[in-house]
Amino acid sequence: MDTTLQDPLVGQLLDGRYRVDARIAVGGMATVYRAVDIRLDRVLALKVMHPALATDATFVERFIREAKSVARLSHPNVVGVFDQGADGAYVYLAMEYVAGCTLRDVLRERGALQPRAALDVLEPVLAALGAAHRAGFVHRDMKPENVLIGDDGRVKVADFGLVRAVGSATNTTGAVLGTVSYLAPEQIEHGTADTRADVYACGVVLYEMLTGGKPHSGDTPAQVLYQHLNTDVPAPSAAVPGLALELDELVASATARNPEVRPHDAVALLAQTREARAALGDEQLDAVPPLARPEERPGAEDRTSVIPRVLPAETDQPVQHTSRLTMPPPEPRTESRRAPRRPRGPLLVVAAVLLALGLGAGVWYINSGQFTRVPAVLGRTEAEATKRITDAGLDVGTTKRAFSDVYERGTVMDTDPASGERIRGNGTVALTISRGPEIVKVPNLKGRPLAQARRILAKEGLAPGVISTAFSQDVAQGAVISSDPEPGTERSPDSAVALVVSKGRPINVPDVAGDSVAEATRTLQDAGLKVEIASEQIHSPQRAGTVAAQSLADGSRAAKGDRIVLTVSKGPRMIEVPDVTGESTAVARERLEGAGFEVKVEKTFPFLGDTVSGQSADGGSTAPEGSTITITIKGL
């Protein structure tokens, strides 16, 4: 039976505008319907919050505020948001309708994908998230259900319902919003989510596309959460032998449990993905995956839900997830794959042998070991510090980042052990890198070339956001006109700053229709424009060899260096002239104009009759399209 028939919204007119036709999907927070906007007569998708959540005023307020923010994000790989509103107990979003299926549907149908197909899906997903990240937003619920694949092959990211601004507080004391299988460790343990949480989720999605299954599984959501916290995502090649090492490394980089060693946002991960693809040959990209796994039934770990957060002191304790759950027995935490320590097997064997010979021998070994002092690296860049430490024969261990009003962004602000302390020659030094001041001010970038403005933002600890362009009478082309936020505004580090870049003074495009190609080219180039000649010519009223059309019309505004395409005329088309003698004036005019001619009527004595006695071009002859045919009206 069609379950949509039981849905009270199907068949209803929501908010006097949206006719709900069918239910598409039901999630943990909302239901999605296919609907028709009766005002604009277009099909769209309606996402309607569950009534239970709609009663929470705080939740609804955040839902509306964040929806408005996402609606400003325009990207070909992001599902567009058209409208937002409420109708009684129903709070909804009107969104772009994508005819097709979800990545989850594809995985259930086909299982593992070929690496080329997996990367073809991942890259537009990262492009969409990269645009969101650079605009200052975090998705927070990336999963195959939110990746739409249109019938035309286009990939779009949907459901920014949990999106939060990067600079806003994303720390929650009691609960985490998200989907269990794709939550980053820091989301589970600390309730925090920035751009790197989306990167982690994308790494899990890539693993799933390459292998056909999730990296972590369990009988309960709590067991999955525990594995995210304590177990690295395995290499895809462990499940699908033969997969390229570059794919293993890409998954490992994106899913590092320590967020500090992941790519910092989707743009960085996209660059790594393209590098990995470039390193693979056709045979590796088109490797045939194993037979599809049996379809996985969606469970609680696949739904977006409110998950009580695991507090740091409770990491190895049972977790609450809507009802009381049993956590698997604690396991030893493993070292992060991104910061391995040197193997110490041979040293331990030597120590064991010496101790077996007697306590004195053991003490001799300990006291005779070589020691090294930790080099002074405070204030050095991370690269410089790493080189100094490794040149001293030491390893660089876990790297973390913290705010500092003393040390410049990107330089070392602390080491463990401290500089100058004695440490064994095979020891490890942990670095703390400065993120700069906790609050930074947006610099004044007006008049700065875009490339220089980007460098200044990076130095100040900010990121360039959406770049738009506008004409300016006083700011040189390619330089910054303004920023949003304005100069002097205080922001947290890594916040995005939108820039408006000058197109220079506007140029009024001259009319060159009918000019020779050489003359038109000279006129446009003298105005500061570039000229391109279309490869195909067209019929037009203009003489053959002259300009028939231009891509920017007369009077349009263009920037210096803009390109205008000129189409050359083949001359007018020659068409046959209808014979209208003996016809009335109205019939003759209709036939001649319908054939493509202009009509001129000559009547010496208009009151004496209305019959055509002659025409300037004989019927059956040919004349240029658009030319004028004169008809003569005879008298009585």
Residue pairs with C-beta under 8 A, 6 or more apart in sequence:
3 23
4 10
4 22
4 23
7 23
7 31
9 20
9 23
9 31
9 33
9 48
9 90
10 20
10 21
10 22
10 23
10 33
11 20
11 21
12 19
12 20
13 19
13 20
13 38
14 20
14 35
14 46
14 48
14 87
14 90
14 92
15 85
15 86
15 87
15 92
16 87
17 37
17 38
17 39
18 35
18 36
18 37
18 38
18 44
18 46
18 92
18 94
19 35
19 36
19 38
20 33
20 34
20 35
20 46
21 33
21 34
21 35
21 36
22 33
22 34
23 31
23 32
23 33
23 34
24 32
24 33
24 34
24 45
25 31
25 32
25 145
26 32
27 145
27 159
27 303
27 304
28 303
28 304
28 305
29 49
29 50
29 53
29 161
29 304
29 305
30 47
30 48
30 49
30 50
30 53
30 161
31 47
31 48
31 50
32 45
32 46
32 47
32 48
33 45
33 46
33 48
34 43
34 44
34 45
34 46
34 97
35 43
35 44
35 45
35 46
35 94
36 42
36 43
36 44
37 43
37 44
37 82
37 94
43 97
44 82
44 94
44 95
44 96
44 97
45 79
45 94
45 95
45 96
45 97
45 98
46 92
46 93
46 94
46 95
47 92
47 93
47 95
47 159
47 161
48 90
48 91
48 92
49 60
49 63
49 90
49 91
49 92
51 89
51 90
53 59
53 60
54 60
54 86
54 89
54 90
54 91
55 89
60 86
60 91
63 91
63 161
64 84
64 91
66 160
66 161
66 163
66 164
66 165
67 81
67 84
67 93
67 160
67 161
68 84
69 137
69 163
69 165
70 81
70 132
70 137
70 160
70 163
71 80
71 81
71 82
71 84
72 135
73 131
73 132
73 135
73 137
73 160
74 80
75 127
75 128
75 131
75 132
76 154
76 156
77 124
77 125
77 127
77 128
77 131
77 154
77 155
77 156
77 157
78 128
78 131
78 132
78 156
78 157
78 160
79 95
79 96
79 98
79 148
79 156
79 157
79 158
79 159
80 95
80 96
81 93
81 94
81 95
81 96
81 160
82 94
82 95
82 96
83 93
83 94
84 92
84 93
84 94
85 91
85 92
85 94
86 92
93 161
95 158
96 156
98 148
98 150
98 154
98 156
98 158
99 150
99 151
100 148
100 149
100 150
100 151
100 152
101 148
101 149
102 144
102 145
102 146
102 147
102 148
102 149
103 121
103 144
103 145
103 147
103 148
103 149
103 205
103 209
104 143
104 144
104 145
104 147
106 113
106 144
106 149
107 113
107 144
107 208
107 209
107 212
108 295
108 296
109 292
110 292
111 212
111 289
111 290
111 291
111 292
111 293
112 209
112 210
112 211
112 212
112 240
112 289
112 290
112 292
112 293
113 121
113 209
113 210
113 289
114 285
114 286
114 287
114 288
114 289
115 210
115 243
115 244
115 247
115 280
115 284
115 285
115 286
115 287
116 285
116 286
117 209
118 206
118 209
118 210
119 273
119 276
119 277
119 285
120 155
121 147
121 149
121 155
121 209
122 202
122 205
122 206
122 209
122 273
123 270
123 273
123 274
124 154
124 155
124 156
125 142
125 147
125 155
125 157
125 202
125 205
126 202
126 266
126 267
126 269
126 270
126 273
127 266
127 270
128 156
128 157
128 266
129 139
129 142
129 157
129 198
129 202
129 265
129 266
130 265
130 266
130 267
130 270
131 466
132 138
132 139
132 160
132 163
132 266
133 166
133 195
133 198
133 265
133 266
133 267
133 496
134 265
134 267
134 463
134 464
134 465
134 466
134 496
135 465
135 466
135 496
135 498
136 165
136 166
136 167
136 465
136 495
136 496
137 160
137 163
137 164
137 165
137 166
138 163
138 164
138 165
138 166
138 170
138 193
138 194
138 195
138 197
138 198
139 146
139 157
139 160
139 162
139 163
139 198
139 201
140 162
140 163
140 164
140 170
140 177
140 178
140 187
140 193
140 197
140 198
141 159
141 161
141 162
141 177
141 178
141 179
141 182
141 201
141 304
142 157
142 182
142 198
142 201
142 202
142 205
143 179
143 181
143 182
143 201
143 205
143 302
144 205
144 208
145 159
145 302
146 157
146 158
146 159
147 155
147 156
147 157
147 158
147 205
148 155
148 156
148 157
148 158
149 155
150 156
159 304
161 304
162 177
162 178
162 304
164 170
164 193
166 194
166 195
166 494
166 495
166 496
167 491
167 492
167 494
167 495
170 191
170 192
170 193
170 194
171 190
171 191
171 192
172 191
172 309
173 191
173 309
174 308
174 309
175 191
175 306
175 307
175 308
175 309
176 183
176 187
176 188
176 191
176 193
176 306
176 307
176 308
176 309
177 304
177 305
177 306
177 307
178 187
178 193
178 304
178 305
178 307
179 301
179 302
179 303
179 304
179 305
180 221
180 224
180 225
180 300
180 301
180 302
180 305
180 307
180 321
181 204
181 214
181 216
181 224
181 301
181 302
182 200
182 201
182 204
182 205
183 197
183 201
183 225
183 228
183 307
184 193
184 196
184 197
184 200
184 201
184 228
184 259
185 200
185 228
185 229
185 257
185 259
186 192
186 193
186 196
186 197
186 259
187 193
187 197
188 225
188 228
188 229
188 307
188 309
188 310
189 229
189 309
189 310
189 311
189 312
189 315
190 309
190 312
191 309
194 259
194 494
195 264
195 265
195 266
196 259
196 262
196 263
196 264
196 265
197 259
198 265
198 266
199 254
199 262
199 263
199 264
199 265
199 266
199 268
199 269
200 254
200 255
200 256
200 259
200 262
202 254
202 266
202 269
203 233
203 250
203 251
203 253
203 254
203 255
203 269
204 214
204 215
204 233
204 255
206 236
206 247
206 250
206 251
206 254
207 214
207 215
207 233
207 236
207 251
207 255
208 214
208 215
210 236
210 240
210 243
210 247
210 251
210 289
211 236
211 239
211 240
212 289
212 290
212 292
212 293
213 239
213 293
213 296
214 296
215 233
215 234
215 255
216 224
216 227
216 228
216 231
216 233
217 223
217 224
218 224
218 226
218 227
218 301
218 328
220 321
220 325
220 326
221 299
221 300
221 301
221 307
221 321
221 325
222 318
222 319
222 321
222 325
222 326
222 327
223 327
223 328
224 301
225 307
225 310
225 319
225 321
226 319
226 327
226 328
228 257
229 257
229 310
229 315
230 331
230 333
230 334
231 331
231 334
232 252
232 255
232 256
232 257
232 334
232 336
232 337
233 251
233 252
233 255
235 248
235 251
235 252
236 243
236 247
236 248
236 251
237 243
237 244
237 245
237 247
237 248
240 289
240 290
242 287
243 287
244 279
244 280
244 284
244 287
246 276
246 279
246 280
247 276
247 280
249 276
250 272
250 273
250 276
252 337
252 338
253 261
253 262
253 263
253 269
253 272
253 338
254 262
254 263
254 269
254 272
255 262
256 262
256 336
256 337
256 338
257 336
258 336
258 338
258 339
258 398
260 398
260 399
260 400
260 401
261 336
261 338
261 339
261 399
263 269
263 271
263 272
264 494
277 285
300 321
300 322
305 322
307 321
308 319
308 320
308 321
310 319
316 327
316 330
317 327
318 324
318 325
318 326
318 327
319 325
319 327
335 341
336 398
339 396
339 397
339 398
339 399
341 395
341 397
341 428
342 395
342 426
344 426
347 426
350 365
351 362
351 365
354 361
354 362
354 364
354 365
355 361
355 362
369 424
369 425
370 424
370 425
371 422
371 423
371 424
371 425
372 392
372 393
372 394
372 422
372 423
372 424
372 425
372 427
373 392
373 420
373 421
373 422
373 423
374 389
374 392
374 394
374 415
374 417
374 418
374 419
374 420
374 421
374 423
374 429
375 388
375 389
375 391
375 392
375 419
376 419
376 420
377 384
377 385
377 388
377 389
377 412
377 415
377 419
377 431
378 407
378 411
378 412
378 413
378 414
378 415
378 419
379 407
379 408
379 411
379 412
380 388
380 411
380 412
381 410
381 411
381 412
382 399
382 410
382 411
382 412
382 431
382 433
385 396
385 412
385 415
385 431
386 396
386 431
389 395
389 396
389 429
390 396
393 425
393 426
394 423
394 425
394 426
394 427
394 428
394 429
395 426
395 427
395 428
395 429
396 428
396 429
396 430
396 431
397 428
397 429
397 430
397 431
398 430
399 430
399 431
399 432
399 433
400 430
400 431
400 432
400 433
401 432
401 433
401 434
401 435
402 413
402 414
402 432
402 433
402 434
402 435
403 434
403 435
403 436
403 437
403 438
403 493
404 413
404 434
404 435
404 436
404 437
405 437
405 438
406 413
406 434
407 413
407 434
408 434
408 436
409 434
409 435
409 436
409 459
409 460
409 461
409 493
410 433
410 434
411 433
411 434
412 431
412 432
412 433
412 434
413 432
413 433
413 434
414 431
414 432
415 429
415 430
415 431
415 432
416 429
416 430
416 432
417 423
417 427
417 429
423 429
435 461
435 493
435 494
436 460
436 461
436 493
437 461
437 493
438 492
438 493
439 490
439 491
439 492
440 460
440 461
440 462
440 490
440 491
440 492
440 493
441 460
441 487
441 488
441 489
441 490
441 491
442 460
442 462
442 483
442 485
442 486
442 487
442 488
442 489
442 490
442 491
442 497
443 456
443 457
443 460
443 487
444 487
444 488
445 453
445 456
445 457
445 480
445 483
445 487
445 499
446 475
446 479
446 480
446 481
446 482
446 483
446 487
447 475
447 476
447 479
447 480
448 456
448 479
448 480
449 478
449 479
449 480
450 467
450 478
450 479
450 480
450 499
450 501
453 464
453 480
453 499
454 464
457 463
457 464
457 497
461 493
461 494
462 491
462 493
462 494
462 495
462 496
462 497
463 494
463 495
463 496
463 497
464 496
464 497
464 499
465 484
465 496
465 497
465 498
465 499
466 496
466 498
466 499
467 498
467 499
467 501
468 498
468 499
468 500
468 501
469 500
469 501
469 502
469 503
469 559
470 481
470 500
470 501
470 502
470 503
471 502
471 503
471 504
471 505
471 506
471 557
471 559
472 481
472 502
472 503
472 504
472 505
473 505
475 481
475 502
475 504
476 502
476 504
477 502
477 503
477 504
477 559
477 560
477 561
478 501
478 502
478 504
479 501
479 502
480 499
480 500
480 501
480 502
481 500
481 501
481 502
482 499
482 500
483 497
483 498
483 499
483 500
484 497
484 498
484 499
484 500
485 491
485 497
491 497
503 559
503 560
504 559
504 560
505 560
506 557
506 558
506 559
507 527
507 528
507 529
507 557
507 558
507 559
507 560
507 562
508 527
508 555
508 556
508 557
509 524
509 527
509 529
509 550
509 552
509 553
509 554
509 555
509 556
509 557
509 558
509 564
510 523
510 524
510 527
510 554
511 550
511 553
511 554
511 555
512 519
512 520
512 523
512 524
512 547
512 550
512 566
513 542
513 546
513 547
513 548
513 549
513 550
513 554
514 542
514 543
514 546
514 547
515 523
515 546
515 547
516 545
516 546
516 547
517 533
517 545
517 546
517 547
517 566
517 568
520 531
520 547
520 550
520 566
521 531
521 566
524 530
524 531
524 564
524 566
525 531
528 560
528 561
529 558
529 560
529 561
529 562
529 563
529 564
530 561
530 562
530 563
530 564
531 563
531 564
531 566
532 563
532 564
532 565
532 566
533 565
533 566
533 568
534 565
534 566
534 567
534 568
536 567
537 548
537 567
537 568
537 569
537 570
538 548
538 549
538 567
538 568
538 569
538 570
539 548
539 569
539 570
539 571
539 572
539 573
539 625
540 548
540 549
540 569
540 570
540 571
540 572
541 572
541 624
541 625
541 626
542 548
542 569
542 571
543 569
543 571
544 569
544 570
544 571
545 568
545 569
546 568
546 569
547 566
547 567
547 568
547 569
548 567
548 568
548 569
548 570
549 566
549 567
550 564
550 565
550 566
550 567
551 563
551 564
551 565
551 566
552 558
552 562
552 564
558 564
571 624
572 624
572 625
572 626
572 627
573 596
573 624
573 625
574 622
574 623
574 624
574 625
575 595
575 596
575 597
575 622
575 623
575 625
576 595
576 620
576 621
576 622
577 592
577 595
577 597
577 615
577 617
577 618
577 619
577 620
577 621
577 622
577 623
577 629
578 591
578 592
578 595
578 619
579 615
579 618
579 619
579 620
580 587
580 588
580 591
580 592
580 612
580 615
580 619
580 631
581 612
581 613
581 614
581 615
581 619
582 611
582 612
583 591
583 611
583 612
584 610
584 611
584 612
585 601
585 610
585 612
585 631
585 633
588 599
588 612
588 615
588 631
589 599
589 601
589 631
592 599
592 629
592 631
593 599
596 625
596 626
597 623
597 625
597 626
597 627
597 628
597 629
598 626
598 627
598 628
598 629
599 628
599 629
599 630
599 631
600 628
600 629
600 630
600 631
601 630
601 631
601 633
602 630
602 631
602 632
602 633
603 633
604 633
604 635
605 635
606 633
608 635
608 636
609 633
609 634
609 635
609 636
610 633
611 633
611 634
612 631
612 632
612 633
612 634
613 632
613 633
613 634
614 631
614 632
614 634
615 629
615 630
615 631
615 632
616 628
616 629
616 630
616 631
617 623
617 629
623 629
